[in-house]
Amino acid sequence: MPKAFKHIPSTQMWEEVLYLTEPEKWSPNAMYQATRIFASNLGARKAERFYKLVLLPRVREDIRKNKRLHFALFQSLKKSLYKPAAFNKGILFPLCESGTCSLREAVILGSILQKVSIPMLHSSVALLKLAEMDYCGTTSYFIKLLLDKKYGLPYRVVDALVAHFMRFLDDSRIMPVIWHQSLLAFVQRYKNELQKEDKDNLRRLLEKQRHYLVTPEISRELINSRNRGEKEDPMMISTPVSVINKTINEDRFDIPEVPMEED
């Protein structure tokens, strides 16, 4: 890397200087080195601009041309998560809002979300934003991946996810399997954080949107759960206490034979 390139992030008009280097002609390895520099030396707002205007278009173009992602570009995406807020606003949200995110792009980006540890607050913001977006199948995929990380989400995010699923109560579309899987993941992880009204509404939703395999599992999870704020019931012991406290009488002369090794 030229030494002058490392000083671009510290310049006042860094975007104009950056475009003089023609980022669209960078090699994948040069993109990785540039992402390392910008992720380390730029603030979250500037890093978001770099991710959105330079890194994301290059990644999508490479996937579209080669049907896979170059390893150096994959590492660039992984390095961009060094700043989670900039990653969400510069890569994840624009990709979902575009409405053209392909399944291949979602799987590649999702594999990075699965492997890298993301702070809970940034994941909560991501879930809150994804829940408010216009529906797309890939959006449900990202919601499911973040839910599978098993964060302790704030109630505001839980309520937003309930509202997200309830938007499809009167929807005439037949929802894809990934939508049902994301709802199942949500109920499995946060069934004890739902209010009674939320569970009643979700049961009404399941009557309209059904999947022959997933819906029974969701219903079972809702039934075997407690409401928000309720304490867990102590385990009921069916065996009488007198049987549990009964002393065990042993016969000290009833000793089993022990095989001995021959000398």
TORKOL-4160 file (C-alpha; in steps of 0.2 Angstrom, whole numbers, padded with zeros to 4 digits, m for minus):
263
<pt num="1" X="0000" Y="0000" Z="0000"/>
<pt num="2" X="0007" Y="0017" Z="m0004"/>
<pt num="3" X="0011" Y="0027" Z="0011"/>
<pt num="4" X="0001" Y="0042" Z="0005"/>
<pt num="5" X="m0015" Y="0031" Z="0005"/>
<pt num="6" X="m0014" Y="0029" Z="0024"/>
<pt num="7" X="m0016" Y="0047" Z="0026"/>
<pt num="8" X="m0032" Y="0049" Z="0016"/>
<pt num="9" X="m0044" Y="0045" Z="0031"/>
<pt num="10" X="m0036" Y="0060" Z="0041"/>
<pt num="11" X="m0038" Y="0073" Z="0027"/>
<pt num="12" X="m0053" Y="0085" Z="0028"/>
<pt num="13" X="m0059" Y="0081" Z="0010"/>
<pt num="14" X="m0056" Y="0062" Z="0011"/>
<pt num="15" X="m0070" Y="0057" Z="0000"/>
<pt num="16" X="m0064" Y="0067" Z="m0015"/>
<pt num="17" X="m0046" Y="0061" Z="m0012"/>
<pt num="18" X="m0052" Y="0043" Z="m0011"/>
<pt num="19" X="m0061" Y="0044" Z="m0028"/>
<pt num="20" X="m0046" Y="0050" Z="m0036"/>
<pt num="21" X="m0038" Y="0033" Z="m0033"/>
<pt num="22" X="m0053" Y="0025" Z="m0043"/>
<pt num="23" X="m0059" Y="0012" Z="m0030"/>
<pt num="24" X="m0069" Y="0002" Z="m0043"/>
<pt num="25" X="m0052" Y="m0003" Z="m0050"/>
<pt num="26" X="m0045" Y="m0009" Z="m0034"/>
<pt num="27" X="m0040" Y="m0027" Z="m0033"/>
<pt num="28" X="m0049" Y="m0038" Z="m0019"/>
<pt num="29" X="m0033" Y="m0038" Z="m0009"/>
<pt num="30" X="m0032" Y="m0019" Z="m0010"/>
<pt num="31" X="m0050" Y="m0017" Z="m0005"/>
<pt num="32" X="m0046" Y="m0028" Z="0011"/>
<pt num="33" X="m0031" Y="m0017" Z="0015"/>
<pt num="34" X="m0041" Y="m0001" Z="0013"/>
<pt num="35" X="m0055" Y="m0008" Z="0023"/>
<pt num="36" X="m0043" Y="m0011" Z="0037"/>
<pt num="37" X="m0036" Y="0007" Z="0037"/>
<pt num="38" X="m0053" Y="0015" Z="0036"/>
<pt num="39" X="m0061" Y="0004" Z="0049"/>
<pt num="40" X="m0047" Y="0008" Z="0061"/>
<pt num="41" X="m0044" Y="0027" Z="0058"/>
<pt num="42" X="m0062" Y="0033" Z="0053"/>
<pt num="43" X="m0076" Y="0037" Z="0065"/>
<pt num="44" X="m0092" Y="0028" Z="0064"/>
<pt num="45" X="m0101" Y="0041" Z="0053"/>
<pt num="46" X="m0086" Y="0041" Z="0040"/>
<pt num="47" X="m0084" Y="0022" Z="0040"/>
<pt num="48" X="m0102" Y="0021" Z="0036"/>
<pt num="49" X="m0100" Y="0032" Z="0021"/>
<pt num="50" X="m0085" Y="0021" Z="0015"/>
<pt num="51" X="m0095" Y="0005" Z="0018"/>
<pt num="52" X="m0110" Y="0011" Z="0009"/>
<pt num="53" X="m0102" Y="0019" Z="m0006"/>
<pt num="54" X="m0086" Y="0009" Z="m0009"/>
<pt num="55" X="m0087" Y="m0008" Z="0000"/>
<pt num="56" X="m0105" Y="m0014" Z="m0003"/>
<pt num="57" X="m0106" Y="m0010" Z="m0021"/>
<pt num="58" X="m0090" Y="m0019" Z="m0024"/>
<pt num="59" X="m0095" Y="m0034" Z="m0014"/>
<pt num="60" X="m0112" Y="m0035" Z="m0023"/>
<pt num="61" X="m0104" Y="m0034" Z="m0040"/>
<pt num="62" X="m0092" Y="m0048" Z="m0036"/>
<pt num="63" X="m0106" Y="m0059" Z="m0031"/>
<pt num="64" X="m0116" Y="m0055" Z="m0046"/>
<pt num="65" X="m0101" Y="m0059" Z="m0058"/>
<pt num="66" X="m0093" Y="m0074" Z="m0050"/>
<pt num="67" X="m0108" Y="m0082" Z="m0041"/>
<pt num="68" X="m0097" Y="m0082" Z="m0025"/>
<pt num="69" X="m0087" Y="m0069" Z="m0015"/>
<pt num="70" X="m0068" Y="m0067" Z="m0016"/>
<pt num="71" X="m0060" Y="m0072" Z="0000"/>
<pt num="72" X="m0051" Y="m0055" Z="0002"/>
<pt num="73" X="m0068" Y="m0046" Z="0000"/>
<pt num="74" X="m0076" Y="m0059" Z="0012"/>
<pt num="75" X="m0062" Y="m0054" Z="0025"/>
<pt num="76" X="m0066" Y="m0035" Z="0021"/>
<pt num="77" X="m0084" Y="m0038" Z="0026"/>
<pt num="78" X="m0078" Y="m0047" Z="0042"/>
<pt num="79" X="m0066" Y="m0033" Z="0046"/>
<pt num="80" X="m0080" Y="m0020" Z="0043"/>
<pt num="81" X="m0089" Y="m0027" Z="0058"/>
<pt num="82" X="m0075" Y="m0019" Z="0069"/>
<pt num="83" X="m0087" Y="m0004" Z="0069"/>
<pt num="84" X="m0104" Y="m0013" Z="0071"/>
<pt num="85" X="m0115" Y="0003" Z="0070"/>
<pt num="86" X="m0106" Y="0008" Z="0053"/>
<pt num="87" X="m0109" Y="m0010" Z="0047"/>
<pt num="88" X="m0127" Y="m0009" Z="0051"/>
<pt num="89" X="m0130" Y="0008" Z="0043"/>
<pt num="90" X="m0118" Y="0006" Z="0028"/>
<pt num="91" X="m0120" Y="m0012" Z="0023"/>
<pt num="92" X="m0134" Y="m0022" Z="0032"/>
<pt num="93" X="m0148" Y="m0009" Z="0031"/>
<pt num="94" X="m0145" Y="m0002" Z="0013"/>
<pt num="95" X="m0144" Y="m0020" Z="0007"/>
<pt num="96" X="m0161" Y="m0024" Z="0014"/>
<pt num="97" X="m0169" Y="m0008" Z="0009"/>
<pt num="98" X="m0163" Y="m0010" Z="m0009"/>
<pt num="99" X="m0177" Y="m0023" Z="m0011"/>
<pt num="100" X="m0165" Y="m0032" Z="m0023"/>
<pt num="101" X="m0155" Y="m0043" Z="m0010"/>
<pt num="102" X="m0153" Y="m0060" Z="m0018"/>
<pt num="103" X="m0153" Y="m0076" Z="m0007"/>
<pt num="104" X="m0134" Y="m0079" Z="m0011"/>
<pt num="105" X="m0130" Y="m0061" Z="m0005"/>
<pt num="106" X="m0140" Y="m0064" Z="0011"/>
<pt num="107" X="m0132" Y="m0081" Z="0014"/>
<pt num="108" X="m0114" Y="m0074" Z="0012"/>
<pt num="109" X="m0117" Y="m0059" Z="0023"/>
<pt num="110" X="m0127" Y="m0070" Z="0036"/>
<pt num="111" X="m0112" Y="m0082" Z="0038"/>
<pt num="112" X="m0102" Y="m0067" Z="0044"/>
<pt num="113" X="m0115" Y="m0062" Z="0056"/>
<pt num="114" X="m0115" Y="m0079" Z="0063"/>
<pt num="115" X="m0096" Y="m0080" Z="0065"/>
<pt num="116" X="m0093" Y="m0063" Z="0072"/>
<pt num="117" X="m0098" Y="m0058" Z="0090"/>
<pt num="118" X="m0109" Y="m0042" Z="0089"/>
<pt num="119" X="m0113" Y="m0032" Z="0105"/>
<pt num="120" X="m0130" Y="m0034" Z="0111"/>
<pt num="121" X="m0135" Y="m0015" Z="0109"/>
<pt num="122" X="m0130" Y="m0015" Z="0091"/>
<pt num="123" X="m0140" Y="m0031" Z="0087"/>
<pt num="124" X="m0155" Y="m0024" Z="0096"/>
<pt num="125" X="m0154" Y="m0008" Z="0085"/>
<pt num="126" X="m0152" Y="m0019" Z="0070"/>
<pt num="127" X="m0168" Y="m0030" Z="0074"/>
<pt num="128" X="m0178" Y="m0014" Z="0078"/>
<pt num="129" X="m0174" Y="m0007" Z="0061"/>
<pt num="130" X="m0176" Y="m0023" Z="0051"/>
<pt num="131" X="m0193" Y="m0026" Z="0060"/>
<pt num="132" X="m0199" Y="m0009" Z="0054"/>
<pt num="133" X="m0194" Y="m0011" Z="0035"/>
<pt num="134" X="m0205" Y="m0016" Z="0021"/>
<pt num="135" X="m0205" Y="m0035" Z="0021"/>
<pt num="136" X="m0193" Y="m0045" Z="0010"/>
<pt num="137" X="m0188" Y="m0064" Z="0012"/>
<pt num="138" X="m0170" Y="m0060" Z="0015"/>
<pt num="139" X="m0175" Y="m0048" Z="0029"/>
<pt num="140" X="m0183" Y="m0063" Z="0038"/>
<pt num="141" X="m0167" Y="m0072" Z="0036"/>
<pt num="142" X="m0157" Y="m0059" Z="0044"/>
<pt num="143" X="m0170" Y="m0057" Z="0058"/>
<pt num="144" X="m0168" Y="m0076" Z="0061"/>
<pt num="145" X="m0149" Y="m0075" Z="0062"/>
<pt num="146" X="m0149" Y="m0061" Z="0075"/>
<pt num="147" X="m0162" Y="m0070" Z="0085"/>
<pt num="148" X="m0152" Y="m0086" Z="0085"/>
<pt num="149" X="m0138" Y="m0077" Z="0094"/>
<pt num="150" X="m0149" Y="m0077" Z="0110"/>
<pt num="151" X="m0147" Y="m0060" Z="0116"/>
<pt num="152" X="m0156" Y="m0053" Z="0131"/>
<pt num="153" X="m0166" Y="m0040" Z="0121"/>
<pt num="154" X="m0175" Y="m0025" Z="0128"/>
<pt num="155" X="m0194" Y="m0026" Z="0129"/>
<pt num="156" X="m0195" Y="m0012" Z="0116"/>
<pt num="157" X="m0187" Y="m0023" Z="0103"/>
<pt num="158" X="m0197" Y="m0038" Z="0108"/>
<pt num="159" X="m0213" Y="m0028" Z="0106"/>
<pt num="160" X="m0207" Y="m0021" Z="0089"/>
<pt num="161" X="m0204" Y="m0039" Z="0083"/>
<pt num="162" X="m0222" Y="m0044" Z="0089"/>
<pt num="163" X="m0229" Y="m0029" Z="0079"/>
<pt num="164" X="m0218" Y="m0034" Z="0064"/>
<pt num="165" X="m0226" Y="m0052" Z="0063"/>
<pt num="166" X="m0243" Y="m0045" Z="0067"/>
<pt num="167" X="m0242" Y="m0035" Z="0051"/>
<pt num="168" X="m0246" Y="m0051" Z="0041"/>
<pt num="169" X="m0262" Y="m0055" Z="0050"/>
<pt num="170" X="m0273" Y="m0048" Z="0036"/>
<pt num="171" X="m0260" Y="m0051" Z="0022"/>
<pt num="172" X="m0267" Y="m0062" Z="0008"/>
<pt num="173" X="m0249" Y="m0068" Z="0003"/>
<pt num="174" X="m0244" Y="m0085" Z="0008"/>
<pt num="175" X="m0228" Y="m0082" Z="0018"/>
<pt num="176" X="m0212" Y="m0092" Z="0014"/>
<pt num="177" X="m0204" Y="m0105" Z="0025"/>
<pt num="178" X="m0191" Y="m0093" Z="0031"/>
<pt num="179" X="m0204" Y="m0081" Z="0038"/>
<pt num="180" X="m0212" Y="m0095" Z="0049"/>
<pt num="181" X="m0194" Y="m0101" Z="0054"/>
<pt num="182" X="m0190" Y="m0083" Z="0060"/>
<pt num="183" X="m0207" Y="m0083" Z="0070"/>
<pt num="184" X="m0202" Y="m0099" Z="0078"/>
<pt num="185" X="m0185" Y="m0093" Z="0083"/>
<pt num="186" X="m0193" Y="m0078" Z="0090"/>
<pt num="187" X="m0205" Y="m0088" Z="0101"/>
<pt num="188" X="m0192" Y="m0101" Z="0106"/>
<pt num="189" X="m0180" Y="m0087" Z="0112"/>
<pt num="190" X="m0192" Y="m0075" Z="0120"/>
<pt num="191" X="m0209" Y="m0084" Z="0124"/>
<pt num="192" X="m0207" Y="m0079" Z="0142"/>
<pt num="193" X="m0205" Y="m0061" Z="0138"/>
<pt num="194" X="m0221" Y="m0059" Z="0129"/>
<pt num="195" X="m0237" Y="m0052" Z="0137"/>
<pt num="196" X="m0253" Y="m0062" Z="0137"/>
<pt num="197" X="m0261" Y="m0050" Z="0124"/>
<pt num="198" X="m0246" Y="m0053" Z="0113"/>
<pt num="199" X="m0248" Y="m0072" Z="0114"/>
<pt num="200" X="m0267" Y="m0071" Z="0110"/>
<pt num="201" X="m0263" Y="m0060" Z="0095"/>
<pt num="202" X="m0250" Y="m0073" Z="0089"/>
<pt num="203" X="m0262" Y="m0087" Z="0091"/>
<pt num="204" X="m0274" Y="m0077" Z="0079"/>
<pt num="205" X="m0260" Y="m0075" Z="0067"/>
<pt num="206" X="m0256" Y="m0093" Z="0067"/>
<pt num="207" X="m0274" Y="m0097" Z="0061"/>
<pt num="208" X="m0271" Y="m0086" Z="0046"/>
<pt num="209" X="m0253" Y="m0090" Z="0042"/>
<pt num="210" X="m0250" Y="m0108" Z="0044"/>
<pt num="211" X="m0236" Y="m0120" Z="0039"/>
<pt num="212" X="m0240" Y="m0139" Z="0042"/>
<pt num="213" X="m0223" Y="m0142" Z="0051"/>
<pt num="214" X="m0218" Y="m0126" Z="0059"/>
<pt num="215" X="m0235" Y="m0119" Z="0065"/>
<pt num="216" X="m0238" Y="m0133" Z="0078"/>
<pt num="217" X="m0221" Y="m0130" Z="0085"/>
<pt num="218" X="m0224" Y="m0112" Z="0088"/>
<pt num="219" X="m0241" Y="m0116" Z="0096"/>
<pt num="220" X="m0233" Y="m0128" Z="0108"/>
<pt num="221" X="m0220" Y="m0115" Z="0113"/>
<pt num="222" X="m0233" Y="m0103" Z="0116"/>
<pt num="223" X="m0243" Y="m0115" Z="0127"/>
<pt num="224" X="m0228" Y="m0120" Z="0137"/>
<pt num="225" X="m0222" Y="m0103" Z="0143"/>
<pt num="226" X="m0226" Y="m0090" Z="0156"/>
<pt num="227" X="m0231" Y="m0072" Z="0153"/>
<pt num="228" X="m0220" Y="m0057" Z="0155"/>
<pt num="229" X="m0217" Y="m0053" Z="0173"/>
<pt num="230" X="m0223" Y="m0069" Z="0180"/>
<pt num="231" X="m0212" Y="m0080" Z="0191"/>
<pt num="232" X="m0208" Y="m0097" Z="0186"/>
<pt num="233" X="m0218" Y="m0110" Z="0195"/>
<pt num="234" X="m0208" Y="m0122" Z="0206"/>
<pt num="235" X="m0207" Y="m0140" Z="0200"/>
<pt num="236" X="m0222" Y="m0150" Z="0206"/>
<pt num="237" X="m0216" Y="m0166" Z="0215"/>
<pt num="238" X="m0228" Y="m0180" Z="0211"/>
<pt num="239" X="m0219" Y="m0192" Z="0223"/>
<pt num="240" X="m0225" Y="m0192" Z="0241"/>
<pt num="241" X="m0213" Y="m0184" Z="0254"/>
<pt num="242" X="m0214" Y="m0199" Z="0265"/>
<pt num="243" X="m0207" Y="m0210" Z="0251"/>
<pt num="244" X="m0193" Y="m0198" Z="0248"/>
<pt num="245" X="m0188" Y="m0197" Z="0266"/>
<pt num="246" X="m0189" Y="m0215" Z="0269"/>
<pt num="247" X="m0173" Y="m0223" Z="0275"/>
<pt num="248" X="m0165" Y="m0236" Z="0265"/>
<pt num="249" X="m0161" Y="m0252" Z="0274"/>
<pt num="250" X="m0146" Y="m0262" Z="0268"/>
<pt num="251" X="m0141" Y="m0280" Z="0271"/>
<pt num="252" X="m0122" Y="m0279" Z="0275"/>
<pt num="253" X="m0121" Y="m0298" Z="0272"/>
<pt num="254" X="m0129" Y="m0297" Z="0255"/>
<pt num="255" X="m0112" Y="m0294" Z="0246"/>
<pt num="256" X="m0111" Y="m0298" Z="0227"/>
<pt num="257" X="m0096" Y="m0309" Z="0222"/>
<pt num="258" X="m0081" Y="m0300" Z="0215"/>
<pt num="259" X="m0071" Y="m0309" Z="0202"/>
<pt num="260" X="m0053" Y="m0311" Z="0207"/>
<pt num="261" X="m0038" Y="m0312" Z="0195"/>
<pt num="262" X="m0028" Y="m0328" Z="0195"/>
<pt num="263" X="m0010" Y="m0327" Z="0202"/>
